[in-house]
Amino acid sequence: MRRLDTAGPARRMRIPPPPPIMPTYRRPELRRGLPHLSPPLVDPALAFVPSRLMSRLEKRRAGLCARAAGVASDEAALAEGFISQRAYYRALADHLGLPFLDESFEVAETALTLQGLRARIAPVSGGGRIRFALAPSGAALQALLAGGRKLAGAAITTPANLDASVRRAGGALIAQIASDRLPRRAPGLSARTSGGRVTALILAVACVVIAGLLTGGFDAAGSAHSFMALVFVPGILLRLFAFMQGDIAPVAPAVAVRDLPRWSIIVAMYREELVVERLVEVLGALDYPAAKLDVKLVVEVDDAATQGVLARMTLPPNFEVVVCPDGFPRTKPRALNAALALCRGEFVTVYDAEDEPEADQLRIAAAAFAAGPSDLACVQARLAIDNGEDNRLARLFALEYAALFDRCVPGYARLGLPVPLGGTSNHFRRRHLEKALGWDAWNVAEDADLGLRLARLGLRVGTVDSDTWEEAPNTVFAWLRQRSRWMKGWMQTGIVHLRAPRALVRRVGALHAGVIAVHTLGAVIAALFAPLMMFTLLRAAAVAVTGGTIGGGLAPLPCAVMLAGFVALTLPMAVAARRRGLGFGAGDLAALPVYLLLISAASWIALFELVRAPSSWAKTEHGTARRRERGVAPVSG
């Protein structure tokens, strides 16, 4: 049985498998059988549309779709493709006797507000008698139709045209929000203003000194090992306690289709031309009412290749391409912030370009939020690797992900501890996400940082029983680039959250403050020094076996801690691998020390990069792995 992990009562819903992906990304299955239902009268939001654009039967079918999904008739008609935006809004303009803006227009940037942007109302600059443009839908359209035809100074346009015009004129506003919202309003919680370079330099010097002690004479190494062993103990205990929680949880009741909330999806992309077509197919197959789904595909202004592929595609009506304004830093969290300003959903999901989430994942997340407490800010889906058969490196990556997202992260959530989020398949309640001021554009591990920032606000993170399949780097160079970026971000996150430890303890309590320290700098220290500790212990053991003398500093404590650390590392891997059918054998154990050495190498690279270029983003290339087709057996209890 598959399960859901949240703090509140929940029930796992059963949903039939999704239909095959349609080349046009339409959802004809929503219409089959509709004529057998009792058709309602044509809704006023569709009644004015000429029959040459929509027949009476199509209007009634659109009304039935709207009633089933719990949305307005105009939203259903546009989302399901009964009529195009251009045809619908031109008919609306004719009906209201207002001008229709068919092309982009000049927006008065000084009068532009985020509230108006989300309501799709924009002030027009230099438009003569036209002072503002609007693209109403849903309740706003109903109010407009009920209020008569007199709207002095108004013009009608399509949502796509209004959004494009606003983004072009409001680029500076969006760029400022994307980069500076968190640093301006909470400077102590941003990697931009935390004194990162100075702290990083001090940290680097300390790490070099410790490394020298660990590789020095036996007496010095023994003392250093005893100290470092004590540093490692909290992280080992935390991982074991989380692992022991398992993944058994109450299940969540399904949410009726008409009660499902409006949802926004953000995908930040850069040089993703190899995977973008598959991404649109996967997102188009999500089992969620199209009229309640708002998809933002965010591309950088200089990414001509990805923009070109998207321009050649016929995207579903509820997809929007957002070109992130030029600016600094050029990071994923900055792109996410730019799109968040344009999102209209009550909930927001982040996916990566190579992701393949299970089709019912949004419904499962909706059930988790409906069943969970009001302070449940985010639920994390499981991340799984589907190209683990490429080579040993990709396989160990898959085992690492299985241990983390199948066992450890659900354990942290079940214990009510701060949870460092994964970089994708995070499902947020938007009001809590905005309370946290979005993502830190200056932190290259924005996911982990945001999870800890939510904990500082007293908000909770849960996990849901749904997989998102990802592509693992399958070359050493690509792996090192990705992992060094992650480790640099963990260092940034530790510096930010531990820079004022007394304030942190007052905010979250001593236990949670300790967990945050273990999640950040504790994990970094383990990655930096565990191989050095193992090396000197092995050297000491070799001396002892050959009849030499080991310095008194090498007490049994470091050996016991290293053994416990090995168990904490491999036990979650072995259990998660068995449940996923991956297996965990002698070859994996033999390769694991090399994998740990690679992690350590990436950590030292990250430390250098933290001093040299703290906010630079090392891009991970996607679309090069041999990914298998779906059909993997679900994780069972």
N, C-alpha and C positions, 0 to 999 in steps of 0.2 A: 504494500500500500504506500502511495506517495503522500507526503505530509507537508504541512505549512508550519513554520516556526514564527510565532509572534508572541507578545506578552499577553494578549487577550484571547478569549475563546474564539475558535475558528473552525470552519468545516471546508474540506477540499471539495471543489466542484468537479463534476464530470462533464466534459464537453466532447462532442463528437469530433473526429479528425477533420482538419480543414479541407476545403475543396482544393483541387489542383490549381496551381498558379496559372492565371489566365494571361495570355500575351498582352492584352490591352489593360490589364490591371482593373478590370471592371468586376462587379459582383452580381452576375445575373442570378445566382441562386437566391438572392434576397427577393426576387420578383416572382419566382415560380410559385404557383399556388395562390397568389394574391387575389386573382379574379374570383376565387371560390369564397372569399370572405365577403361580408356585407360591406360594399363600398360606401364610404361616407360622402357627404356633399363636398364639392370642391372647395378647398380652403380659400379664403380671400387673398392669401399670399400667392396663390396660383391662378385665381379666377381671371385676372386681367391679362394673362399671357395669351396671345393669339393662338388659335387652334393649329395654325400652320407651323408653330414652334413646338407646341405640346398638345396632343389630342386630349379629349376629355377623359378617355380611358387612362392615358399616361398620368394625367393629373390625379385621378383617383388612386392609381397605383402608388404614386409618390406620397399621397396622403396616408395610405395604408403603411408604407415603409416608415413614414414619420411617426405614426401612432405606435407601431411596433418598437421603434427605437427610442421613443420619448423625446423627439425633437420637433422643430417647426417644419412645416411642409416645404418651405423654400430651401431649408438646409438639406433635407432629404433629397429633393429634386436635383440640387446641384451636386451633392456628394455622390449620388448614385448614377450621375451621368444622364438624367432624363433631359437636361437642357444645359447649354453652356453658360458660363458667367456672362459673356458678352451679350448673348441673346436675351437672357433674363433681365439684366439690369438696363438694357436699352428699352425693353418693354416696360419696365418700371418707370423709367424717365418719361416715356410717352404717356403712360397712365397718369402720372403726377403733373404733367405739363412742365417738366423741368429740363434744363439742358443735360446732355449726356456727354461726358468727357471720355472719349474713346482712346485717347493717347495720354502719355505722361504729361503732367502739369507741374507748374512751379508751386512749391509749398512754402508758405511763410514760416521759415524756421524759428523765428523768435517767438511765435505764438504756438509752437508745437509742444504738446505735452504727451507723456506716456499714457495717461488716461484716455485722451482723445485718440491716440494711436491704436490702443486696444479696442476702443469703441468704433474704430474705422471712421473717424471724422477728422478731416485735415483742413487747416486754413489755406486758402489759395492766395498766392501773391501775383499781382498784376493781371488779375482775371476780369477786370472791369466790374460789371455788376455781380459776377460770381465771387462770393467771399469765402465760401467753404464747400468742400466736396465730401460726400458721404457714400458709403456702400453698406446700407443697413441690412441686417438679417435677424431672424428669430424674433425675439420680443421687441427689439427696436423697430423692426419693419412693421410688425403688427400695430405698434403705437403710431407710427407714421401714417399708415393706411387709415387708421381710425380717426386721426386728427384732421383729415381733409388734405387738399392739394396745395395749400398756400404755405410755401417755404421761401420767403424772400431771400435772395442771395445764395440759394443752394443749387448745387448741381449733383447729378448722380454719376457714379463711375463704378467699375468693377472692383471687388476686393483686391484682386491681383494688381490692378493698375494703381490703386490707392496705396497699397503696401510698397510697391516699387518706387512710386514718387516720394513717399515719406522717407524710405530708406536712403534715397539719393540726397534728399535735402537735409535729413536729420542724421547724416553720417557722423558728424562731429559729436552730437549728443549721444548717439549709440556707442561710439568709440569711447567716449568718456565714461559712460556707465560700464562698459565691458572691462576697461582697464582699472578704473579708479574708484569704483563705488565702495569696495571694502577698505582700501587704504585711506580714503577720505573720512569714512564714518567710523571705522574701528581700526586705526593705524596699528595698534598693538597686536592685531591678529592677522596681519598681512606680512608675507615674506618680503614685500617691498620696503617696509619701514621698520623691520625688526633688527636692524644692524647686522644683517646676515653676513656680509663680507668680513667684518672684524671678528665676529664670533666664529665664522668658519675658519679663519686663519688661526685663531687660538685653538680651535678643535683639531686642526691639522697638525699643529706643533705637538699637542698633547698625544695624539695618536702615534706620531713618529717616535716620541720618547717611550711610550708604552711598548711599541714594536721593538725598539732597541733593547728594552729590559727583557722581553720575552725571548729574544734570540741571543742574549748575552750569556754570561757565565751561569753555571747551575744555581749558585746561591741567589743571584739576582733574579734568574728566571723562576726559581721556586717561589720567592716572595711575590713576584708579579702574577704567577699562576694562581696562588692562593687568593689574592685580591680579585683577579678577574673571574675566578670561579664563583665567588660570592656575588659578583655583578650579574653573572649568567643565571643564577638560581631563580630569581623572580620570573624571568621569561620562560624558563623550563616549566615551572609550576603552573603558570598561566596557561600555557599551551596544553599541558596534560589535563588540567581542570576543564578547559573548554572541550577537549576531545571526549572526556568522560560524560559530558552532557548528552551525547548522542544527538539524534535528530527527531526523536519522537515528540510530537506536539498535537494538541487538539486540531481538528480540521475546521475549515471555514465554510459557511453556507454560501452557495452561489448567489450572485447579485442578478436580479432579473434584468433583461436587456434594456428595458425602458428606464430602469433606475441606474444604469451605469453612468458614471460621471464623465464629463468632457475631459479629454486627455490630450496632452501635447507630447510629441516625441522630438528630441533634438539629436541630430547626428552631426558632429563636427568632423569635417573632412579636409585633408590636404594631400594632394597628389594621390588620389584614390581612384583614378580612371579605370584601373583593372577590376575593381570590385563594385563600382557604383551601380551598374545595371543589375547585378545580383541582389544588391542591397534593396533596390526599389521593388524587386519581385518579392523578396522576403517580407518587407514591411507591408506591401500590398496584400499579402496573404494573412496578415494578422486577423484573428477572429474577434473583431471589434466593430461596432457600427461606424461606418465611414463618416457619417455626419457628426459624430462625436470625437473624431480623431483629427488632430492637427499636427502635421509632420513638417518639421523644419530641417532642411538639408543645408548646412552651413558650409560655405566654401570661402577660401581666402581670395582676396582681390587679385592676387598675382597667379592664381592656380588656373591657368588657361586650359589645361588638359581636362581637368575634372569638369570645369564649366562647359567645355565643348561637348563632352559626352552627355551632360544633362540637357544641354540645349537641343541636341538631336533626338532626345527621348520625348515621348508623350506621357507626361506624368499624370497620375490620378488627380482629380480636382482638389483633394484635401492635402496635397503636397505643395510646399513652397520652397524655392531656392533662395537662401539668404546669403548675400555676398557680404562677408565681414569687412567693415571699413578698415582701411589701412591704419596701422598704428603699432605700438609696442607695449608689451612684449608679444611676439607672435607665438601664442600658445593655445592649446586646446581649451583651457578654462576661459580664456578671453573670448573665444568663439562661442562657447556655451553661454556666457553672459550676454553677448550680443543678441543671441536668439531668445534668451529668456525674456528680454524686454518686449519681445513681439508675441510671446506665447499667450494663448487665451484659455488653455485648459485648466481645470481645477487641480489636475495632477500633471506632473512632468516626468518623463522618462528619458534617460541618456543611454544611447547605444553607440557603439563604434561601427565604422564603415564595414568591417568584415564580419560583424555579428550575424548569427542566425538564431534568434530567439524562438522558443516553442510558440506555436500559433496562439495558444490560449493564455500566454503569460500576462497580458494586461488585465484579463478578466480575473486571473488568480490574484494579481496585485490589488485589484479593486475589492475583491472579497476580503483580503487581508486588512485593508484600511477600514472597510465597513465593520469588520468584527473586532478590530483592535481599538485601543484607547485613543483619545483625542490628541495625545502627545506623541503618537507614532508618526514621526516625520518622514521616514524612509523605509522601504523594504528592499532588500538586496536579493536578486535572483542568483542561482548558482552559475558560475562560469566554468565551462568545460572545454577541453581541447579536442578537436576532431582530426588533427593531423599528427597525432602522436606516433603513428607508424612510419613517419618520414625517416627518422634516425633516432639514435639514442638520446641526443640533446632534446629533441621535441618530446620524446617519451618521458624523460625526467621532468620536463616542464609540465606535462599533463598530470603526472603523479603529484607534483607540487600543488597544482591547482585543485586536484581532487581532495587532497588533505586539507587545504585551506578553506575551500568553499563548501565542501560536503560535511566537514566535521568542525573545524575550528571557528569559523565565522558564525555558524548557527549556535555554537556553544557560547561565544561571547554575547550574542543577542539574548540567549536564554538566561544567562546569568545577570542580564541587565547592565552589562559593562559597556564602556565606550567601544564603538566598532569602527575600525578604519575601513572605509568602503572600498570596493573594487572600482576600477575605472569605468565600468559599463554596467548596464542592466540595473541601474539604480532607479527606483520609482519613488518620486517625492510628492508629498503634499505641498503644493506650490506656495501656500501662505507661510509654511514653515521654512521652505527654501529661501523665500525672500526675507523672512525674519533673520535668517543667517547671512543675508547680504550676498547670496549666490556663491560663486566659486572665486577663489583667489587667483587672479590672472597671473600672478608673479610666482606661484608655487607650481612646480612641475609634477607634484604628486597631489593634485587638487582634490582627488577623490578621498584619500586618507585624511587630508586636512579638513575637508568638509564634514566627514563623519565625526571627527573629534570636536569640531566647532559646534555641531548639533548637540553633542553631549554637554558642552559648556552652557548651552541654553536650557538644559534640563529636558531635552527632547530625546526620543527613543528611536532605535533602529531595529527592524526585524528582518527576518529572512523568509523567502517564499520557496515553495517546492516547484521550481520550474528551472529548466536549463536554458542557458544561452551558449551556443557553440561558437568558439573562437579559433583563430589561427595562431599557432605558436611559431616564433622565429625558429627556423631550421638550419641556420648557419651561425657559427660562433660570433662573427662580426655583428650580425643583426641582433643576436641575443645580448651581446655586451652593450650595444647602444641602448637597447630598451632597458636592461637591468640597471645600467649606470644612471639613466634618467630617473628610474624609480628610486634608487638609493639616494640620489641627490635630493629628490623631493622629500624623502623620509627625514633627511638631515634638516632640510628647511622647516619641515613640520615640527620636528623636535625643538629647533631653535625658537620658533614662534610660540609654541604652547608652553615651553618650560622657561621662557625668559623672565617670567615673574612667578616663581613657584608658590609664594605665599598667596598671591591673588588666585592662582589656580586651585589651591587647596580650599580656600574660602568659597570658591565658586562651585566646585564639584565634590568636595570632600577628599580626605586623604586617600581612600581606597581607589577612587576613580582617577585621582591625580597620579597615583603610582602606576595604574594601568596605562595611562597615557604615556608616562615615561618609558614603560616597558615596550609599548607599541612602537615608539619612535626611536629614541637614542639607544634603548636597550637592544632593539633589533639591529641597529647600525653597528653597535659595538660587537655584537655576536658575529655579524657578517665580516667585520674587519679583522677580528682577532682569533676567531675559532680555529682557522687553519694553522696559525702560528702556535697556538696552544697545543694543538694535536701534534704538530711537528716536534716541539721540544719534549713533549711527553713521550713520544715514540723514540726520540733520541736518548732520553733518560732510560727508557726500558731497554734499549739496545745496549747501553753501557752496563746496566745491571746484569743482563744475560751474559755478557762477555767477561764478567768478573770485576767490572769497575765499581766505583763508588758514586752514589747519587747524593748530591748536596742535601742537607737537612731541610731545605726549603721546599723540596718536592714531596709534600705530605700526601697522604691518601685522598685528601679533600679534592684537589683538582681532578684526580683520576675518577673519583666517584661522580663528580659533576659532569665530566665529559661523557661518562657512560649514561647518565640520566639524560643528558642532552641528545645523545644518539637515539635513545629510546623515544624521547619526545618528538624527534624528527621523523623517525621511520615508522612508528606505530600508527599514527594517523594515515600515513601514506599507504601502509599495507592494508588497513581496514577499508579505506576509501577505494583503493584499487580493486580489492576483491569484490566489493559491491558494484563497481562499475564494469566488472569483467575485464579489467586491464591486466590483472596478474601483477605479482611483485616477487621477483626471483633473485637468484644469486647474481645475475648479470647487472641488475639494478643496484644491488648493494655494492658491487665492485665498482660501478661507475659513479656512485654517489660522492665519494671523496673528491673526484675530479670536478664534479658539479659544484661542490662547496668551494673548491678553489676558484672556480669561475665567478661565483657569487662574491667571494672576497676580492678578486681582481676588479670586478665591476664597482665594488664599494670604494676601493682606493682611487679608481678613475673618477668616481662621483665626488670624492672629497677634493680632488684637484679641480674639478669643474665647478664645485661650489665656490671656491675662492676665485677662479678665473672668470666664469660666466654663469652666475647663479640661476638666471631665468631663461637660458637658452634651451630649446626643445629639440632633442635628438629624435627625429622622425623614424618610426618603425614602418618598413615597407610591407604591404599586404598584397595578396593575390599571387604569391609565388609558391605556396605550399600545395601538396597533393591532399586536398581535403576530401573526406569520404561523404557519401550521401547520407542523409538522415535515415533513421530507422533503428537507432540504437535503443536497446531495451531501457525503459525508465528505471531510475533508482528505486529500489523497493525497500520496505522496512523489514 
